[in-house]
């Protein structure tokens, strides 16, 4: 039997149902690549809270209504509108809901299955990489591109980026920096190789995987549908660059990295690069994803209060130009001490009503 669990927003960007003990969430804003609005954060939070102690829901599966994008991030233009209107608190409220959602997923007591087909960026990674079963295809494109819009990699990135690893070599903060500072895009096979996803499924079999996971459980779906050596799929390429990346991004200072990285960091806000450097360093030593998210929430308030955020969003997402005027213009001019003061603070996430 199919049942609706919580009301959705008027545009029905989040659709929910329960099928055979599986709480199914469908992101349905395809024209915007499922960019998450403030209302979508609230709908998702209320849904997962409702299902958390619902005995009729044994597992959760989240996917998109169209293959082009699982979720390309948050609708950051809404946040900028709040900032321009002088209502910083409205912007922070949206981040509070989003990070509370990320934390809930990371600590969810039931299997949480994310089908990460297509673009999975920014907020889309927050909806997926914290889950227990992270499914990608050869068409998955992962990225945390926030530095080019005057922000920083959030949604728990300060937890999961410093912990990327390759073939049991242990976590690599340097490769995490490469992903976060430059917003580098990686594929589904790459995501599995570095621990940001668990299972590779051929795109042509993803719908079959979804239906089997709903009917017979995720473990059965993995056993029967996951990619094998017989599937002709692109191989991971990031492992081939691992040592090269570590050599550049393992430097002792951000200035050294910027000097050596070349075009990797072109166009990024110097302040955002500094924020990212500091928050990833702190995240590498963090004890929990919750601690990271609380620190990121304090950083989010400070970041959207600065000039680069409004400028970056305007230039990249509104006017679609490529000439932002960053303040300050170089990493050497950034007030790193002020950023470290922010990193040393935290803000409170929401608690379940």
N, C-alpha and C positions, 0 to 999 in steps of 0.2 A: 504494500500500500504506500502511496506517495502522500506526504503531508507537508504543508508549509509550516515553517518554524517561527519565523519572525517577519514583520512587515519589511518590505524593501522600499527603497526610495522611489519617487514617482516615475523616474525614467527606467526603473528596474535594472540598474547597473549590476546589482548583486541579486542573483536568484538562488534560492535554497530549497532543498527537498530532502526527504529521508527515504532511501530505497534499500530494502533488504539489510537493514542495520547500518547502512552507510549514510552519513550526512554528506550530501553533495552540494558543493558551492560552485556556482558558475559565474565567472566574471563576464559581464555582457555589455561592454562599452567598446566595441571593436573599432569604431571610427577614430577613437582617441587612444587606440592601442591599450585599452583598459587602464589608462592613467587613473590613479585613485583619488577620488574627491574626499572631502571631509565627511560627507554623508556615507560614503562607502566604508571608511574606517569604522564609523559607528555601527553600521549594519553588520560588518564582519565581526566586530567585537561582541555585539549582542548575540549573534548567531553562535559563536564558539562558546560564550558563557552559557547559553541555554543548553547546548549539547554536552557540556562538560560533565554534568551529573545526570544526564538523560539516559536511562538504561536502554532505551530503544535505539540509541546511537552507539555502535561499537567502534566505529572508525570514521574519519573525516577524509574526504577527497575534494581537492580544489583544482579547478581547471578553467580554461577559457572557452568561450563560445565559438571562437574562430582561431585558426592555426597560426596566424601571422604573429600574434603576441600573447604570451601568458599575461604579462603586465609590464609595461615600459616605464613604470615609476609612479611617483605621486604627481598630482596635478599642481605643480609648484607655482603656477600662475595664480592660483587662489591665495597662496600664502603671500605672494608679492602684493596682491590687491589689498590684503589686510595691512601689510606694512605701509604701503603708499597712503592708505586711509588713516594711518596713525594708530592702528589697532594691533600692536604687537601681540597682545594677549590672545587675540583670535588666531593668529598664526601659530602661536605656541600651543594653543589648545588642540589644533589639528595634529601637530607633532606628538603631543602627549597621547592622543588616541592611537596614533600609528605605532609608537614605540611600545605602548601597553599591549597592542595587538601582537607585535613581534615577540614580546616577552611571553605572552600567553601561548603562542605557537611553540616557542622553545621549551616550554615547561608543560605542554599539553599531556594529560594522562592517558590519552588514547592515540592509536596510530593516526598520523597526519600525513596524507599522501598528496604531494604537489606534482602536477603534471606540467612541466616547464617547457612547453612547446613554443618555439619562436622567441621573440624578444623578451628577455627576463632581466630587467634593469632596475637599479635603484630600489624603489619601494617594492618592485616585483621580487627582488632577491629577499627582501624582508619577509615576504609572504611565503617563501619557499625554502630557503636554505636552512632555516631553523627547524624544519619539520623532520619527522622520523624517517620518512620515505620520500626521497627526492629523485624524481624521474625526469630524465632529459632525453632528447632525440638528437639526430644529426643536424636538425634545424635550429636547435637552441642557440641563442646568442646572449651571453651574460656580460654585464658591465656595471660598474659603479662610476658614472661620468660626472659626478657633482662638481668637481673642481672647475670645470669650464663654465659653470653658471654661478660661480661665486659662493658655493656652498661647500660641503664636505661629505664624504661617504658615511652615511648614517645607517639607520635600521638595524643596528647591531653589527655593522661592518668592522667596528673596532674590536669586536670579538672574533668574527669568522675570517677576516682577511689575514691577521697575523698568524693564524693557525693553518693556513694552506700548507699542504705537505705533499711529497712525492715519493712513492714507493718506499714508505717507511723511513725516509730520511729525517723525519721530524719536522716541526713547523718552521716556516721560513718567513720571517718578518720582512725580509728584502723583497720577496715575490709579492707579499701582501701590499707592500708599498708600491710596487710596480702596477698592481691592479688598481689601487686606490688613488694614487697621485695622477696617473695619466688616463684613468678611465678605460683601460685596455679591454678590448672585447675578446672573449674566449668562447669556444664551442662546447657543445654537450660532451663530446669525448674528453676535451680538456678539463671540464668541470669534474668529471668522474676521476680523472687522473690525479687531480690535486685536492680531492676531498670536499668539493663544493656540491657534489651530487653523488647519488648512490648507484643508480641503475641507468643504463643506456637501453632505450627501446627504439627500434626503427620507427620512423614517423608513420609509415604505412600501417603499422600494427598498433599505434597508440590507442585508437578507439577500441580495438579488441582488448587491449590491456585494461583500459578504463572499465569496460563492461565486466570483464572477468574479475577485476578487483572488487567491484560492487557485488557481484553474485557469489564469488567463492573466496574472497579475501585477498589482500595484497600479496601475501607470500606465495599463494598459488599463481597469481598473475605474474610475479617475477620469475618463478620457476618455469613457466610455460611460454612467456612472451618476450622476455628480455633478449637483447642481442646476443648472438653467439658468433663463433669464428666463421660460421657459414654465411653470415650477413656481410654484404659488401658495403661498408660504411667508412667514412673518412676517419683516419686515425688521429689521435691526439698529437698536436705539434708542440705544445708548451714544454713538455719534458726535454725536447731538444734544445730549448733556449734557457733552461733552468740555470745552469752555471753562469751563462752570460748575464742574465738578469741579476743574479745574486752579486756578481762582481760590481755592477753599476749601482744597484739600489741598496747594497749592504754598506755603503759609505757611512762615515761617522757623522756627516752633517747634510742637511738639506741643500745647502749651497753647492756642495760637492756633487750631489746627485743631479741637480739642475744643470751644472756645467757639463756633466758627462752624458746626460740623457738625450741631448739633441732635440729632435722634433717630438719625442714622446710627450713632452710636457708643454709644447707650444700652445698658446692660447689660454692656459689655465691661470686663474687668479693667484697671484703670489700669496695673498693672505690665506686662501683656501689650501694652497700647498702646505703652508706652515701649520695650519690647523690640522690638516690630515696627518702630517708627520708626527705631531705631538700626540694626537689622540690614538693613532695606531701604536705608538710606543707605549702609551699608558695601557691600551687594551691588551698588549702582549703579556702584561704582568697581571691582568685582572683575574679575579677569582670566579667570576660568573658573567653570563650574558646580561643579567639584570644590572649588575654594576656598570657594565659598558653602556647600556641603554640610558641609565640615569645620568651618566656623565655626558652622553651625547645630547640629552635633552637640555642640559645647561648650556652646552655648546651651541645648540640650535638657536636658542634665544639670543645669545650673543652674536651669532653669525647673521641672522636676519636683521639685526639692529644696525649692522654695518653697511657701508655704501656698496660694497662689491656684490652683495646678493641681489639687490634691486637692479643694479647695472647688468649683471650677468644674465638674469632672467629676461630683462628687457631686450638685450642684444640678441641672445640665442633663441629664445622661445617666442618672443612677441614680434620684434622687428626683423628677426631672422637675418641678422648681420654678423659680421665676423671681425668687429673692431671695438671690443669693449675697452673702456678706459678704467683700468684698475687703480685703486688707491690703497696702499702705495703701489708703485709700478714694478718693484723688484722684491725678491725674497730678502735681500740684505736690508731693506728698509722696513720690513714688518716688525712690529713690536712683539717679539716672541715671549717676553716676560708676561705681557698681558694675556696672551693665549694660554700660557702655562697656569696662570692664576685661574682661568676658567676651567681648564682641565682638572684642576684640583677640587672643583666643586661638583655638585650633582643636583638633580631636580627629581621630584617624586612622580612616579607613574601613577596611573589610575588604579584603584582597587575595585574589585567586583562589588556592585551594589548589593 
